[in-house]
Amino acid sequence: MSLISEVTVHKLGGSCLVDEKSFEKILSIIDNYRNGGVVLVASAMQGVTNQLLKFMQDCNSRAMKPDDVVRELQDKHLKIAHEIIKDSENLSLASSFISDLTAQLKAVLTKIYDLCLINPQLTDQVIAFGERFSTSILYYYLKSKGYPVRFFQADNLIITDNNYTNALPKLDKTKKLIENQIIPVIENMEIPVITGFLARSEEGFVTTLGRGGSDFTATLIAYSIVDFFKRTKVILWKDVDGLLTANPKYVQNAKLIKNISYKEAKELAFFGSKIIHPMCLIPLEEKKIPLEIRNFSKPLNSDYTTFTTERMVKKDIVKALTAKEDVALITVEGAAMVSLPGTAAKLFEILGNNNINIIMISQASSENNITLVVDRADKNRSEEVLKASNFFGRRWIKINAINDVSLIAVVGAGMLNTPGIAARIFKALSEKNINIIAIAQGSSEMNISMVIPRKDISQALQAIHDEFGLSN
């Protein structure tokens, strides 16, 4: 039986790794939770992943040279290392590690630049360097402060499929690796310091867990150790207090949600909330592991969001609103579809084979049209592959696409079996003269999603927010 009663897995975002003051704040967080086991998962420093992605995107134009990118990243990380690590031994070790990573990164970027070779597998190999840099600096910093730490690169812990840039973990294999490597370290009262975001395929190639994937890393660690440490909790340290009832960019009186169920949170995450990675809630919900989102700048604040398996249904029938601004609407229509079996299946197959994600679907009972919502970046490709297909391109079927729309979703467990919710939403929007272009509701009744003109997104969200009194 373990002597450690509780383990807290802390995920530190890029905004937590900025300067000496922010690293000192990490020390205070560790000290606050040292009565139990502590695990740290770190993201890349702010802007690093975007910079590496930009190099990949601009490779064809030769806009960024490998030497310039590598020099800038090396200088950035050496500067923060020199700022925070005061003893010469650990500073030398950190500097040497950064130099080794820099040489590896330069070799990969030069190959990409010379051959103009870009693919998802290489993209993952490149963008994984951000977490390797930042987490190594955190490790040597904590070591210099006398903390008992162990450094782990997550591609030795997490096994995924080979869906590069957005990989999914193989849970059984991942759990076994984490159990074997991380549990003994925690038992020894040491602190594992783990790179977020990255993993590896079964073939041994580097993969990543999608943008915001360090959240996912933290929850996979918790999932894998909770059978041994029964009181395991995850805390995601962000630059906000937690989840809000709406994006404050659109709704000025948005309010903090203090308690939310995993089911509600998943709806918000999948439909555009950028506060949390949409997949990271699944392993936590399965094992009933509690999750908190806390503000890194106010670590002792009592205002934060707690996620649980319980449905919090009170007077707040609607829990929150979310929106995806950058979407496109694809409509496939034609009388020939009525007598054509397998239309929807073929539609999904064609888009899926081209790695195009369908965010929402709406179909009329007449069966003569299907409306899909995809990311705006996928609009042109969606049109092209559908029109080029034998199934759709050579029949009496029209394919139309528009991109000046947005998707909004109204989410809440209290909506289940509560009549009149849709009527109140429609009334609130009609009073603002806002047209609903398409609508969908799942059988869970926890989410009503609508496509509206993009110009109306702020007014629509504010109107629905006010209708359900979400700021009260």
N, C-alpha and C positions, 0 to 999 in steps of 0.2 A: 504494500500500500504506500502511495506517495506521501511524503511529508509536506508537500506543497498543496495547499488547499484550493488555491485559485490561480489561474493564469490569465493574463490580459494581453491580447495581441493588438499592438498599436501600429496603425498605418500612418506614416508621415508623408504628406504630400509635398510637392515642390515648394510651396509657400512656407513650409516649415524648415527649409534648408537654404536660408538666404544669407545670413551673416552671423557674427559671433553671438549677438543677442538671441537669435532664434535657436542656435545650438545650445545655449545656456538654458533656454526654456525646455528643451528636450531633457536636460538633466533633471529639472524640477519635476517633470512628468514621470520620469523613471523612478525618482525618489518617492513620489507620491503613491506608486503602485508596487514598491519593492517588498511589501509584506507578503506578496505572492510571486509567482513566476511572471517574467516580462519577456515578450518577444517583440522585436522592432522590424517593421517592413518599410522600406523607403522607396519613394519615387525618384525620378530624375529631377535635377534642379530645374527651376523655371526656365522655359524657353529652349532647353537643350533638345528635347525630342522634336519640337517643331523645326529647329534648325537642321537637324539630320534629315527630317522628312523633306524639307525644302531643297536640300542638296539633291535628293533622289528625284524630286519632281522637276528640277531645273537642269537635270543632267544633259538632256538633248540640246539645250541652248548653250551649254558650257558657261552658264552664268556664274557658277561658284566653283572655284578650284579646290581640289582636295587639300592642298597645303594650307590654304587660307582658313578652311573650316577647321582642320585639325589644330592649327596654331591657336585659333580663337578659343576652342574648347579646352585645350591644354592650359592656356593662360587663365581661363575662367576658374578651372578647378584647382590649379596650383595656387591661385590668389586666395581662394577661400580656405584652402588647407593651411597656408602660411598665416592666415588671419586667426584661425581658431586653435591650431595645434601648437602648443608652446614648448614642448620638450623636443630636443633635437632628434632623439632616436625614432620616435613615432612619426615626426615630420619627415624624416629621411625615408622611412618605410612607405609612408603615404605618397611622397613625391615619386619614389621609384615605381610604385604600383601604377600611378597615373601615367608615368612615362611609358611603361610597358603597354598599358591600354591604348595610349596614343599611337604607338608604333603599330599595334594590331589594327586600329581603326584606319590609319593612313593606308595600310596595305589594301584593305577592303575598298576604301573610297577610290583609291588610284585605279584599281581593277575596274570598278564600275565606270569611272570617268573615261579611261582609255578605250574600253570596249563598248561604252554606252549600254551596259548590261543592267537592266532593271527588271526585277521580278519580285513577287511577294516574299519569297524565301530570303533573298538578299536584303530586302527592306527590313525584315525582322532581325537579321544578323547585325545590321547597322544601328537601328534604333535601340537595340538592347544595351548599347554602350552607355547610354545616359544613366541608367540605373547602376551599372557597374561602377562608373565614376563616383556618383553621389554616395552610394552605400559604403564604398571603401573608405571614403573620407569620414563618414559618420563612424565607422568602425574604429579607425585609428584615432579619431577625436575622443571617443569614449575610453579607448585603451589608454590614451594619454592622461585621462582623468582618473584612472585607477579602477574603472569598472571591469568586471569579469565578463568579457564579450567573446563571441565566436562569430566569424564571418562566413556567410553562406551565399553562394550564387544560385539563384532559384532554378537554373537549368539543370542542376543536380538534384532537385527536389520534386519538380512538377513535370509530369509526362502528359503530353497532349496529342491530339490528332494533328494532321499536317495541313490544317486550314490556316495557312500563314497570315499574319497580321490580325487574326481574330480567332485564335485557336481555342478549343474546348478541352479541358483536362480529362484524362483517363483516371477516374476517381480511385479505383482500387489500387492501381500501381502507384499513384501519387501518395495515397494514404500510407502505403507500406514504406516508401522512401522517407517520408516525413517522420513517421513513427520511429524508424530506425536511427535517424540522424538528429532530430530535434529533441525528442523526449529525453534522451540521456543528458543532453546539455542543460535543459531546464532542471532536471533532477539534480544536477551538479551545481545548482544555484548560479549558473551562467546565463548570459543574455544572448540569444541568437539574434544577429543583425543580418537581415535577409534582403536581397534585391527584389523589388516588386516587378510586376509586369512581364518578366521573361520566363521562359520555360524551354522544354525541348520535345521534339517529336520522338516517336518510338525508333525512328531511323537515326536519331542523334543530332538532328539539325535544330538550331535555335528557332523558337517560335515566340510569339507574344500574345497576350490575352486581350488585345483590343485597347483602345484609348480608355484611360482610367483603370487599366488592368491591375494596378497595384492594390486596389480595393479587393479585387478577386483573389490575389495572392494571399492577403491577410485572412480572408474567410476560408480559403483552402487549408491554410495552416491550422486554423481553429477547428475546422471539420475533422482534420486528421489526428488531432491530439485530444479531443473532448472525451473519447472513450476512456482515456487514461486519467485526464484531469477533468473531473466532472463539472467543476465550476470554471468554465472557460468563457471569456467574453471578448468581443472585438470592439475597439474604438477607432473610428476613422477621424483623424484630426484634419480639419478643413479650415478655410478662411471665412466660414460662415457659421452661425450658431447651430444650424441643422437644416432640416427640410422646412420649407415655407409653404403656405397655402397657395401661393402662386409666385411666378417669377417677378421680383420687384422691379425689373426693367419695364414690365407692362402694368403691374398693379401696385400702386404706391402704398396701400395699406395692407399689404400681405403680412401674415402673422406666422410666428413660429409654431410648428406642429410638435408638441411635446411627446406624444405617444402615437404610434402608427403600427398597424399589423403588417406582417411580411406580404400578405396578399395585396393590400392596398399599395404598399411601397413598390412592389414589382410592377403594378400597372403604371405608376408614375415614372419609374425608371425606363420601362420599355417605350413609353410614349413621350420621351423627350427631356425628363429631368436629368440635368447634367451633374447633379450633386453626387450621384452614386452609380456605379457600374451595374447595368441591368442584370448580369448573370450572378453577381456576387451574393445575392440574397438566397439563392437556391440551396447551396450547401448548409447555410445557417438555419433556414427554415426546416430542412430535413432533420437536423440534429437538435432543434430548439435552442440554438445558441443566441444569447442576447447580443444586440448590436447598439452602439451609440454613435451618433455624429456630434462632435464637439468642436468648438471654436479654439483653434490653436493659440490665438492671441489672448484668450480668456479661459485658461485651462481649469480654473476652479469655479467657473460660472455654473450656477444651478440651472441655467436655461440651455437645454440641448434636446436632441431628438432621440428617443428610445424606440427600437424596433422589437416587437414580440410576436409570438404566434397567436396571441389573443386578438380578437376583433374588438376594437374600441368603438362601440356604437353608442353614442349618447344623443344629444340634440344635434350634433354635427352630422347630419345625414350625408352631406357631401364633405369629404375630408380635404380635398385639394384639387387644383386645376394645373394642367401642364400643357405645354405647346411645343410643336415642332414647326419652326418657321420655314425652314428650307426644304420644302417638299414639292413634289409635282403630282399631278393627277393624270392617270392614264385610263382612258375609256375605250373599251373594246365593244363595239355594237354592230348589230345587223340582224335582220330577220332570219338569216340562215343559221344563226346560233341556236334557235329554238329546237330545230330537228337535228342538231349536231352533238352527239354524245361526247363526253370527255373534254369539253371546251375548257372548263376551269382547270382540269388536271394538266392539259397541254400548256395552258398559260403559265401555270406555276412551274412546270418542267422547263420551259424555255427560259424564263427569267432566272430560275434557280441555277441552271447550267451555266448562265452567264454571270453568276455571283451577284445578282441584283435582289436585294431584300425587299419584300412586300410588307409595308407597315400596316396597311389597313385594306380591307376589301368590302365592297358593297355591291349587292346584286338585286335587281328587280325581280319580282315573281314572274314577270312575263318572259324572263330568260333571254331577252334580246339585247341586254347589255350588262357588262361587268365593269365596275369602276375600281381601280387600284390606286393606292398612294405609295409612292417610292421617294427616296431621297432625290432632291432636285438635281444633284450631280449625276444621277442615273437616268434622267429624263430622256436625253437624246439616244442613249444606248438602248433603253427599253423600247423606244419606237423602232429603232433600226432592226433589232433582232426579231421583233414580232412581225414587222412588215416583210422581212427577208425569209421568214419561215414558210414552209410549204403549207402548214396547217392554216395560218391566218392570211398570209400574203396572197394566196391564190383563190380565195373565196370572197363572197359578197360580204365582207366584214370591214368596217372602218376602224381605224385606230387613231385616236386623237389624244394629244397631250398638251397640258397647260402647266405653267410653272409659277404663276402669280397667285398661289394659294398657300394656306397654312393649315395645319392640323391642330385642333385643340381637343383635350380630353378632360372629362369631368369624372372624378374618381371618389369612391367612398363605399365602405362596407355597409353603411346605413341605407344605401340606395336599394339593397336587396329587398324585394317584396314591398317596397314603399311606392304607392301609386302617385302619379302626377309629377315625377321628377322631370321627365322629358318635356312635359307641358310647360313647366316653370322655366326651363332652359330656353325653349322656343319663344316664350313670351318675352323674356329678358332681351333676347337678340332682336326680336321683331320690333320692340319699342325703340331700338337703336337703328332700325332699318338695315339690319345685317342679314344677308342672305346665306342660308345653309345650302351648300352645293351637294354634299353627300353626307351620309350618317351611317354609323354602325354601332351595334350594341351586342356584347357577348352574352351568353346564357348565364354567366355569373352575376350579371346585373350590377357589377361594381364599376363599370366603365361605359360611358357614352362618349363616342368620338365623332367629331364633326370636321368637315372640310369647309373653310370659309375663305373669302378673298383675303389675301395677305395684308392689304391695307387696313383691314378691320380688326387685326389680331388684338391690339391693345384694348380697344373699345369693347370687344367681345368678352375678353377675359375679365375686365373690370365689371361689366354688366352682370355676368354670371356670379362673380365673387360677391357683389353687392346683394344679388337676389337671395343667396343662401347665407348671408351674414357671416362670411368666413373671417372677417376681421374682428368680430365681437368676442 
